[in-house]
Amino acid sequence: MHEVPSHERCRIHGESNLHAVRDGIRVLKTILRERRRRPTQPVPELASRPAADRGVA
């Protein structure tokens, strides 16, 4: 294992725009809203389709 030095530049406006709790809650709300919006539909299995649809003679 080897340490690699890092150099960060100064922030342009001097402060971070990250607000961990507020931003995290906003992301969680978006995920939950999208999950409720699109109910998942089961994908039909190949074996359940007629042979003619699968190209089998």
PDB file of N, CA, C and O in Angstrom:
ATOM      1  N   MET A   1       0.851  -1.160   0.000  1.00  0.00           N
ATOM      2  CA  MET A   1       0.000   0.000   0.000  1.00  0.00           C
ATOM      3  C   MET A   1       0.903   1.230   0.000  1.00  0.00           C
ATOM      4  O   MET A   1       1.940   1.260   0.662  1.00  0.00           O
ATOM      5  N   HIS A   2       0.489   2.233  -0.750  1.00  0.00           N
ATOM      6  CA  HIS A   2       1.318   3.422  -0.880  1.00  0.00           C
ATOM      7  C   HIS A   2       0.425   4.666  -0.829  1.00  0.00           C
ATOM      8  O   HIS A   2      -0.631   4.704  -1.461  1.00  0.00           O
ATOM      9  N   GLU A   3       0.849   5.668  -0.085  1.00  0.00           N
ATOM     10  CA  GLU A   3       0.072   6.909  -0.007  1.00  0.00           C
ATOM     11  C   GLU A   3       0.379   7.796  -1.201  1.00  0.00           C
ATOM     12  O   GLU A   3       1.526   7.931  -1.627  1.00  0.00           O
ATOM     13  N   VAL A   4      -0.678   8.394  -1.726  1.00  0.00           N
ATOM     14  CA  VAL A   4      -0.530   9.311  -2.847  1.00  0.00           C
ATOM     15  C   VAL A   4      -0.996  10.681  -2.374  1.00  0.00           C
ATOM     16  O   VAL A   4      -2.127  10.814  -1.906  1.00  0.00           O
ATOM     17  N   PRO A   5      -0.156  11.695  -2.483  1.00  0.00           N
ATOM     18  CA  PRO A   5      -0.568  13.024  -2.031  1.00  0.00           C
ATOM     19  C   PRO A   5      -1.665  13.590  -2.932  1.00  0.00           C
ATOM     20  O   PRO A   5      -1.677  13.355  -4.141  1.00  0.00           O
ATOM     21  N   SER A   6      -2.572  14.329  -2.330  1.00  0.00           N
ATOM     22  CA  SER A   6      -3.628  14.980  -3.113  1.00  0.00           C
ATOM     23  C   SER A   6      -3.593  16.475  -2.827  1.00  0.00           C
ATOM     24  O   SER A   6      -3.233  16.912  -1.734  1.00  0.00           O
ATOM     25  N   HIS A   7      -3.969  17.226  -3.816  1.00  0.00           N
ATOM     26  CA  HIS A   7      -3.959  18.681  -3.684  1.00  0.00           C
ATOM     27  C   HIS A   7      -5.323  19.204  -4.109  1.00  0.00           C
ATOM     28  O   HIS A   7      -5.720  19.050  -5.264  1.00  0.00           O
ATOM     29  N   GLU A   8      -6.033  19.818  -3.183  1.00  0.00           N
ATOM     30  CA  GLU A   8      -7.350  20.374  -3.484  1.00  0.00           C
ATOM     31  C   GLU A   8      -7.220  21.873  -3.693  1.00  0.00           C
ATOM     32  O   GLU A   8      -6.465  22.553  -2.999  1.00  0.00           O
ATOM     33  N   ARG A   9      -7.956  22.361  -4.644  1.00  0.00           N
ATOM     34  CA  ARG A   9      -7.987  23.798  -4.870  1.00  0.00           C
ATOM     35  C   ARG A   9      -8.953  24.443  -3.882  1.00  0.00           C
ATOM     36  O   ARG A   9      -9.833  23.780  -3.334  1.00  0.00           O
ATOM     37  N   CYS A  10      -8.778  25.728  -3.667  1.00  0.00           N
ATOM     38  CA  CYS A  10      -9.689  26.460  -2.800  1.00  0.00           C
ATOM     39  C   CYS A  10     -11.047  26.566  -3.483  1.00  0.00           C
ATOM     40  O   CYS A  10     -11.135  26.627  -4.709  1.00  0.00           O
ATOM     41  N   ARG A  11     -12.094  26.586  -2.683  1.00  0.00           N
ATOM     42  CA  ARG A  11     -13.436  26.728  -3.243  1.00  0.00           C
ATOM     43  C   ARG A  11     -13.605  28.137  -3.798  1.00  0.00           C
ATOM     44  O   ARG A  11     -13.100  29.112  -3.242  1.00  0.00           O
ATOM     45  N   ILE A  12     -14.322  28.212  -4.895  1.00  0.00           N
ATOM     46  CA  ILE A  12     -14.522  29.508  -5.546  1.00  0.00           C
ATOM     47  C   ILE A  12     -15.280  30.458  -4.621  1.00  0.00           C
ATOM     48  O   ILE A  12     -14.905  31.622  -4.479  1.00  0.00           O
ATOM     49  N   HIS A  13     -16.349  29.959  -3.990  1.00  0.00           N
ATOM     50  CA  HIS A  13     -17.166  30.812  -3.129  1.00  0.00           C
ATOM     51  C   HIS A  13     -16.886  30.578  -1.649  1.00  0.00           C
ATOM     52  O   HIS A  13     -17.552  31.170  -0.799  1.00  0.00           O
ATOM     53  N   GLY A  14     -15.920  29.733  -1.326  1.00  0.00           N
ATOM     54  CA  GLY A  14     -15.496  29.555   0.046  1.00  0.00           C
ATOM     55  C   GLY A  14     -16.282  28.576   0.891  1.00  0.00           C
ATOM     56  O   GLY A  14     -15.818  28.219   1.974  1.00  0.00           O
ATOM     57  N   GLU A  15     -17.453  28.119   0.453  1.00  0.00           N
ATOM     58  CA  GLU A  15     -18.263  27.210   1.263  1.00  0.00           C
ATOM     59  C   GLU A  15     -18.705  26.009   0.447  1.00  0.00           C
ATOM     60  O   GLU A  15     -18.760  26.046  -0.782  1.00  0.00           O
ATOM     61  N   SER A  16     -19.014  24.953   1.164  1.00  0.00           N
ATOM     62  CA  SER A  16     -19.573  23.773   0.512  1.00  0.00           C
ATOM     63  C   SER A  16     -21.062  23.987   0.285  1.00  0.00           C
ATOM     64  O   SER A  16     -21.737  24.602   1.110  1.00  0.00           O
ATOM     65  N   ASN A  17     -21.567  23.490  -0.812  1.00  0.00           N
ATOM     66  CA  ASN A  17     -22.996  23.561  -1.081  1.00  0.00           C
ATOM     67  C   ASN A  17     -23.701  22.277  -0.670  1.00  0.00           C
ATOM     68  O   ASN A  17     -24.895  22.116  -0.924  1.00  0.00           O
ATOM     69  N   LEU A  18     -22.977  21.363  -0.038  1.00  0.00           N
ATOM     70  CA  LEU A  18     -23.544  20.088   0.378  1.00  0.00           C
ATOM     71  C   LEU A  18     -24.233  20.240   1.727  1.00  0.00           C
ATOM     72  O   LEU A  18     -23.633  20.715   2.691  1.00  0.00           O
ATOM     73  N   HIS A  19     -25.488  19.836   1.787  1.00  0.00           N
ATOM     74  CA  HIS A  19     -26.240  19.772   3.038  1.00  0.00           C
ATOM     75  C   HIS A  19     -26.707  18.329   3.141  1.00  0.00           C
ATOM     76  O   HIS A  19     -27.763  17.971   2.619  1.00  0.00           O
ATOM     77  N   ALA A  20     -25.917  17.506   3.817  1.00  0.00           N
ATOM     78  CA  ALA A  20     -26.086  16.056   3.770  1.00  0.00           C
ATOM     79  C   ALA A  20     -27.495  15.590   4.110  1.00  0.00           C
ATOM     80  O   ALA A  20     -28.068  14.798   3.363  1.00  0.00           O
ATOM     81  N   VAL A  21     -28.064  16.050   5.201  1.00  0.00           N
ATOM     82  CA  VAL A  21     -29.385  15.565   5.618  1.00  0.00           C
ATOM     83  C   VAL A  21     -30.461  16.042   4.648  1.00  0.00           C
ATOM     84  O   VAL A  21     -31.266  15.242   4.170  1.00  0.00           O
ATOM     85  N   ARG A  22     -30.480  17.315   4.362  1.00  0.00           N
ATOM     86  CA  ARG A  22     -31.503  17.856   3.456  1.00  0.00           C
ATOM     87  C   ARG A  22     -31.413  17.221   2.067  1.00  0.00           C
ATOM     88  O   ARG A  22     -32.430  16.831   1.495  1.00  0.00           O
ATOM     89  N   ASP A  23     -30.203  17.118   1.529  1.00  0.00           N
ATOM     90  CA  ASP A  23     -30.031  16.536   0.198  1.00  0.00           C
ATOM     91  C   ASP A  23     -30.347  15.046   0.201  1.00  0.00           C
ATOM     92  O   ASP A  23     -30.916  14.533  -0.763  1.00  0.00           O
ATOM     93  N   GLY A  24     -29.986  14.348   1.268  1.00  0.00           N
ATOM     94  CA  GLY A  24     -30.277  12.921   1.369  1.00  0.00           C
ATOM     95  C   GLY A  24     -31.767  12.644   1.421  1.00  0.00           C
ATOM     96  O   GLY A  24     -32.249  11.703   0.792  1.00  0.00           O
ATOM     97  N   ILE A  25     -32.498  13.458   2.169  1.00  0.00           N
ATOM     98  CA  ILE A  25     -33.958  13.298   2.253  1.00  0.00           C
ATOM     99  C   ILE A  25     -34.580  13.560   0.886  1.00  0.00           C
ATOM    100  O   ILE A  25     -35.511  12.865   0.480  1.00  0.00           O
ATOM    101  N   ARG A  26     -34.074  14.548   0.188  1.00  0.00           N
ATOM    102  CA  ARG A  26     -34.608  14.857  -1.145  1.00  0.00           C
ATOM    103  C   ARG A  26     -34.385  13.696  -2.115  1.00  0.00           C
ATOM    104  O   ARG A  26     -35.275  13.358  -2.896  1.00  0.00           O
ATOM    105  N   VAL A  27     -33.209  13.091  -2.067  1.00  0.00           N
ATOM    106  CA  VAL A  27     -32.912  11.940  -2.925  1.00  0.00           C
ATOM    107  C   VAL A  27     -33.804  10.766  -2.557  1.00  0.00           C
ATOM    108  O   VAL A  27     -34.340  10.096  -3.441  1.00  0.00           O
ATOM    109  N   LEU A  28     -33.972  10.507  -1.263  1.00  0.00           N
ATOM    110  CA  LEU A  28     -34.820   9.400  -0.814  1.00  0.00           C
ATOM    111  C   LEU A  28     -36.263   9.600  -1.261  1.00  0.00           C
ATOM    112  O   LEU A  28     -36.906   8.650  -1.708  1.00  0.00           O
ATOM    113  N   LYS A  29     -36.779  10.819  -1.147  1.00  0.00           N
ATOM    114  CA  LYS A  29     -38.148  11.102  -1.603  1.00  0.00           C
ATOM    115  C   LYS A  29     -38.296  10.833  -3.097  1.00  0.00           C
ATOM    116  O   LYS A  29     -39.305  10.282  -3.537  1.00  0.00           O
ATOM    117  N   THR A  30     -37.297  11.220  -3.868  1.00  0.00           N
ATOM    118  CA  THR A  30     -37.342  10.994  -5.311  1.00  0.00           C
ATOM    119  C   THR A  30     -37.343   9.508  -5.630  1.00  0.00           C
ATOM    120  O   THR A  30     -38.098   9.066  -6.495  1.00  0.00           O
ATOM    121  N   ILE A  31     -36.516   8.736  -4.951  1.00  0.00           N
ATOM    122  CA  ILE A  31     -36.465   7.286  -5.169  1.00  0.00           C
ATOM    123  C   ILE A  31     -37.807   6.658  -4.835  1.00  0.00           C
ATOM    124  O   ILE A  31     -38.312   5.840  -5.604  1.00  0.00           O
ATOM    125  N   LEU A  32     -38.392   7.025  -3.702  1.00  0.00           N
ATOM    126  CA  LEU A  32     -39.676   6.449  -3.300  1.00  0.00           C
ATOM    127  C   LEU A  32     -40.792   6.856  -4.256  1.00  0.00           C
ATOM    128  O   LEU A  32     -41.657   6.039  -4.573  1.00  0.00           O
ATOM    129  N   ARG A  33     -40.787   8.101  -4.718  1.00  0.00           N
ATOM    130  CA  ARG A  33     -41.803   8.560  -5.661  1.00  0.00           C
ATOM    131  C   ARG A  33     -41.708   7.785  -6.972  1.00  0.00           C
ATOM    132  O   ARG A  33     -42.733   7.385  -7.524  1.00  0.00           O
ATOM    133  N   GLU A  34     -40.505   7.568  -7.475  1.00  0.00           N
ATOM    134  CA  GLU A  34     -40.323   6.814  -8.718  1.00  0.00           C
ATOM    135  C   GLU A  34     -40.727   5.354  -8.539  1.00  0.00           C
ATOM    136  O   GLU A  34     -41.271   4.743  -9.458  1.00  0.00           O
ATOM    137  N   ARG A  35     -40.467   4.806  -7.384  1.00  0.00           N
ATOM    138  CA  ARG A  35     -40.813   3.409  -7.133  1.00  0.00           C
ATOM    139  C   ARG A  35     -42.332   3.219  -7.126  1.00  0.00           C
ATOM    140  O   ARG A  35     -42.833   2.216  -7.634  1.00  0.00           O
ATOM    141  N   ARG A  36     -43.066   4.176  -6.554  1.00  0.00           N
ATOM    142  CA  ARG A  36     -44.532   4.095  -6.527  1.00  0.00           C
ATOM    143  C   ARG A  36     -45.128   4.376  -7.899  1.00  0.00           C
ATOM    144  O   ARG A  36     -46.191   3.853  -8.234  1.00  0.00           O
ATOM    145  N   ARG A  37     -44.460   5.188  -8.682  1.00  0.00           N
ATOM    146  CA  ARG A  37     -44.994   5.629  -9.965  1.00  0.00           C
ATOM    147  C   ARG A  37     -45.067   4.509 -10.996  1.00  0.00           C
ATOM    148  O   ARG A  37     -46.033   4.439 -11.757  1.00  0.00           O
ATOM    149  N   ARG A  38     -44.074   3.641 -11.036  1.00  0.00           N
ATOM    150  CA  ARG A  38     -44.011   2.588 -12.044  1.00  0.00           C
ATOM    151  C   ARG A  38     -44.118   1.218 -11.404  1.00  0.00           C
ATOM    152  O   ARG A  38     -43.113   0.687 -10.931  1.00  0.00           O
ATOM    153  N   PRO A  39     -45.316   0.623 -11.374  1.00  0.00           N
ATOM    154  CA  PRO A  39     -45.394  -0.734 -10.839  1.00  0.00           C
ATOM    155  C   PRO A  39     -44.687  -1.692 -11.795  1.00  0.00           C
ATOM    156  O   PRO A  39     -44.837  -1.603 -13.013  1.00  0.00           O
ATOM    157  N   THR A  40     -43.927  -2.592 -11.226  1.00  0.00           N
ATOM    158  CA  THR A  40     -43.197  -3.535 -12.064  1.00  0.00           C
ATOM    159  C   THR A  40     -44.134  -4.613 -12.566  1.00  0.00           C
ATOM    160  O   THR A  40     -44.988  -5.102 -11.827  1.00  0.00           O
ATOM    161  N   GLN A  41     -43.972  -4.976 -13.809  1.00  0.00           N
ATOM    162  CA  GLN A  41     -44.772  -6.033 -14.399  1.00  0.00           C
ATOM    163  C   GLN A  41     -43.865  -7.236 -14.616  1.00  0.00           C
ATOM    164  O   GLN A  41     -42.731  -7.085 -15.070  1.00  0.00           O
ATOM    165  N   PRO A  42     -44.355  -8.425 -14.298  1.00  0.00           N
ATOM    166  CA  PRO A  42     -43.509  -9.604 -14.489  1.00  0.00           C
ATOM    167  C   PRO A  42     -43.201  -9.815 -15.973  1.00  0.00           C
ATOM    168  O   PRO A  42     -44.060  -9.627 -16.833  1.00  0.00           O
ATOM    169  N   VAL A  43     -41.981 -10.203 -16.245  1.00  0.00           N
ATOM    170  CA  VAL A  43     -41.554 -10.470 -17.614  1.00  0.00           C
ATOM    171  C   VAL A  43     -41.959 -11.893 -17.959  1.00  0.00           C
ATOM    172  O   VAL A  43     -41.621 -12.820 -17.223  1.00  0.00           O
ATOM    173  N   PRO A  44     -42.680 -12.090 -19.066  1.00  0.00           N
ATOM    174  CA  PRO A  44     -43.090 -13.451 -19.412  1.00  0.00           C
ATOM    175  C   PRO A  44     -41.877 -14.318 -19.732  1.00  0.00           C
ATOM    176  O   PRO A  44     -40.920 -13.854 -20.351  1.00  0.00           O
ATOM    177  N   GLU A  45     -41.920 -15.547 -19.317  1.00  0.00           N
ATOM    178  CA  GLU A  45     -40.825 -16.481 -19.556  1.00  0.00           C
ATOM    179  C   GLU A  45     -40.933 -17.036 -20.963  1.00  0.00           C
ATOM    180  O   GLU A  45     -42.032 -17.140 -21.507  1.00  0.00           O
ATOM    181  N   LEU A  46     -39.814 -17.389 -21.550  1.00  0.00           N
ATOM    182  CA  LEU A  46     -39.818 -17.937 -22.900  1.00  0.00           C
ATOM    183  C   LEU A  46     -40.606 -19.236 -22.975  1.00  0.00           C
ATOM    184  O   LEU A  46     -41.272 -19.495 -23.978  1.00  0.00           O
ATOM    185  N   ALA A  47     -40.542 -20.046 -21.944  1.00  0.00           N
ATOM    186  CA  ALA A  47     -41.215 -21.346 -21.961  1.00  0.00           C
ATOM    187  C   ALA A  47     -42.736 -21.200 -21.942  1.00  0.00           C
ATOM    188  O   ALA A  47     -43.442 -22.131 -22.329  1.00  0.00           O
ATOM    189  N   SER A  48     -43.251 -20.066 -21.504  1.00  0.00           N
ATOM    190  CA  SER A  48     -44.696 -19.907 -21.408  1.00  0.00           C
ATOM    191  C   SER A  48     -45.320 -19.449 -22.724  1.00  0.00           C
ATOM    192  O   SER A  48     -46.544 -19.469 -22.857  1.00  0.00           O
ATOM    193  N   ARG A  49     -44.506 -19.036 -23.703  1.00  0.00           N
ATOM    194  CA  ARG A  49     -45.039 -18.598 -24.991  1.00  0.00           C
ATOM    195  C   ARG A  49     -45.211 -19.795 -25.918  1.00  0.00           C
ATOM    196  O   ARG A  49     -44.489 -20.783 -25.785  1.00  0.00           O
ATOM    197  N   PRO A  50     -46.153 -19.724 -26.852  1.00  0.00           N
ATOM    198  CA  PRO A  50     -46.322 -20.818 -27.816  1.00  0.00           C
ATOM    199  C   PRO A  50     -45.058 -21.032 -28.646  1.00  0.00           C
ATOM    200  O   PRO A  50     -44.291 -20.095 -28.864  1.00  0.00           O
ATOM    201  N   ALA A  51     -44.842 -22.258 -29.107  1.00  0.00           N
ATOM    202  CA  ALA A  51     -43.639 -22.609 -29.862  1.00  0.00           C
ATOM    203  C   ALA A  51     -43.511 -21.782 -31.133  1.00  0.00           C
ATOM    204  O   ALA A  51     -42.394 -21.468 -31.544  1.00  0.00           O
ATOM    205  N   ALA A  52     -44.626 -21.421 -31.769  1.00  0.00           N
ATOM    206  CA  ALA A  52     -44.577 -20.643 -33.007  1.00  0.00           C
ATOM    207  C   ALA A  52     -43.955 -19.271 -32.769  1.00  0.00           C
ATOM    208  O   ALA A  52     -43.287 -18.735 -33.654  1.00  0.00           O
ATOM    209  N   ASP A  53     -44.166 -18.693 -31.583  1.00  0.00           N
ATOM    210  CA  ASP A  53     -43.592 -17.384 -31.265  1.00  0.00           C
ATOM    211  C   ASP A  53     -42.089 -17.458 -31.062  1.00  0.00           C
ATOM    212  O   ASP A  53     -41.380 -16.470 -31.254  1.00  0.00           O
ATOM    213  N   ARG A  54     -41.605 -18.628 -30.674  1.00  0.00           N
ATOM    214  CA  ARG A  54     -40.182 -18.790 -30.404  1.00  0.00           C
ATOM    215  C   ARG A  54     -39.407 -19.240 -31.633  1.00  0.00           C
ATOM    216  O   ARG A  54     -38.185 -19.375 -31.575  1.00  0.00           O
ATOM    217  N   GLY A  55     -40.096 -19.475 -32.740  1.00  0.00           N
ATOM    218  CA  GLY A  55     -39.414 -19.917 -33.948  1.00  0.00           C
ATOM    219  C   GLY A  55     -39.129 -21.405 -33.946  1.00  0.00           C
ATOM    220  O   GLY A  55     -38.306 -21.879 -34.729  1.00  0.00           O
ATOM    221  N   VAL A  56     -39.797 -22.147 -33.080  1.00  0.00           N
ATOM    222  CA  VAL A  56     -39.592 -23.591 -32.985  1.00  0.00           C
ATOM    223  C   VAL A  56     -40.662 -24.269 -33.827  1.00  0.00           C
ATOM    224  O   VAL A  56     -41.838 -23.915 -33.745  1.00  0.00           O
ATOM    225  N   ALA A  57     -40.257 -25.245 -34.636  1.00  0.00           N
ATOM    226  CA  ALA A  57     -41.230 -25.951 -35.492  1.00  0.00           C
ATOM    227  C   ALA A  57     -41.879 -27.101 -34.775  1.00  0.00           C
ATOM    228  O   ALA A  57     -42.717 -27.795 -35.352  1.00  0.00           O
TER     229      ALA A  57
END
